[in-house]
């Protein structure tokens, strides 16, 4: 998020839960079976557990998960659990108060750690996502290594991408995935690769003694466009076939003009078909996208 709260779109500009569930149902009929609720911060959406419940009731949804910064998670977790949520990704870039505030511009580390603990108590699967930034993440390596090894919670490092709220990204700020592996070997223990699921953006590793897992999403230095199987529906009803691309289909317009399921399905098929082989990520020639990450979703 930027330092100052951004302007938000009008309430009637964002999709209703019923509209979102309809799009998910159509996507499932096309073969989608893995649904993730992201943001911005999805827990800012009132009564979000109702959407969780509605999506969970769609036949064919194999996995439903949520990505959150964790600040509001503890108080909402019981409702999410009752609605069927069993998987949460928590965005967490640092494990000490000062660095947490430096990364987020806001306090709240203990609330996030408390939410992670609540998930473990309720047997909700947790993964942690941490942005890998040169000059910052290096000093978090030992703490994250110890955390992963003591909790058995996987931690995934995502290379710093040009999706920052301030638009100050540059290639020099990227801490490469390979360097992260070297840092763990130097300061914690060596990591050995695990088998890779098809089309996963992460390469997963385990410490050589079997305690703790680390994932690397090398979206900048080792792009995976050729195997990417993901696309997004934004809060305001736009399809987005790549984080580095532009909006690639106006679902909201179809939903609100009487469009039938077939027309919505065709829009999704066309959006996926238009996915490019790459967006310059292999030579760092890509620039800032039309939306920052907080308005796209992880």
Helices and strands as residue ranges (DSSP letters): G 11-13, H 17-29, E 34-37, G 42-44, H 48-56, E 63-68, H 73-83, E 87-91, H 97-104, H 109-121, E 125-132, G 137-140, H 141-151, E 154-159, G 171-173, H 177-187, E 191-193, E 203-207, E 213-217, G 225-227, E 232-233, E 238-240, E 247-250, H 251-255, H 261-273, G 293-295
